[in-house]
Structures are given as structure tokens and as C-alpha cells.
């Protein structure tokens, strides 16, 4: 299942290293990856089955996936942790995917945004692009398509300038 998505307001975990007697908390781990991955992804999806499938596919390919079932939690996580890609559903309770992307772009112009949504109209794709997204996949996309698009966007983000938001 998805990695625990805890915000600073939630209980911090403690990692005790018994051989040295040291203790390390979340605040000391920002930016520290406990394992080598192909990238760290924040997946914002309210449907638990879809979220688990995305997590399974991307984790099997070597990505670390942190899941959020709400837009509020996603914003908190994006502000307090480092990610290589935001994976966003367009139809979520509260904010839409485009509204979430606009909020993310208020403080993060570098991390790519990939929509993975059932909204299949060209107007949906254009609204996502205008809000600051770089990619759009329509559900259900197969695992290979998802992996290819995630890999492409992460690679491109390492060689391109920050996102320019369409006016």
C-alpha cells in the first residue's frame, strides 16, 4: 500500500538506532531518502482502489509513492516534503485537479504535474495545461503508459526551466 502520508500536524515517528543510541525524527529527514528510488511521487487520488493500483505499478518499477486522499493533505505534504512528480486526479472532493495544481504552483514551479483522470475531453486537458500541468493520461491507462509518462516528466524536469503558467 501507499507510504504513510503524514503532515507535520500528525504524530511524528521516531527511528531509534539501538547500536548508537541515536534518535532521528521526521524533521531531520526532509530531503533524505531511506532507499534509492527512480523518483518520489505524491499521488493525490480519492478512490482507494485506483490509488492502490497506481502505488503498486509505480512501486514495482522502483518509484517511491506517497499517497494522499485529499487535496488539503496533498498541499501540506507538498509544502513539507520533496517530490519529483505530483500525480493528480481531476475529480476530487473539495478542489478540482486544476485548482490543486494552481495552489501547488503558488509555491512550486519546478515539480512536474501529471493528471491521471477519467476526464477525457480536450477542454479537460487544456485546463490542466493552463493550470500548470505537463502531462495528462486518461483512466484507465495501462501500467506501461503510466510508467513511461512519469519517467519522461521526471527526466524532463531535471533539464528544463521552471514551469511557466499560462495567463
HUZI-V536735 format. One record per run of one state. SS is the DSSP state (A for helix, B for strand, O for the rest). FROM is the first residue (numbers start at 1). LEN is the number of residues. Records with the same first field share a line. If there is no record, write none. Layout:
BEGIN
SS: FROM-LEN, FROM-LEN
END
This chain:
BEGIN
O: 1-2, 4-10, 18-4, 29-11, 45-3, 61-3, 69-2, 81-4, 89-8, 106-6, 118-4, 132-3, 139-4, 158-10
B: 3-1, 14-4, 22-4, 40-5, 64-5, 85-4, 112-6, 135-4
A: 26-3, 48-13, 71-10, 97-9, 122-10, 143-15
END
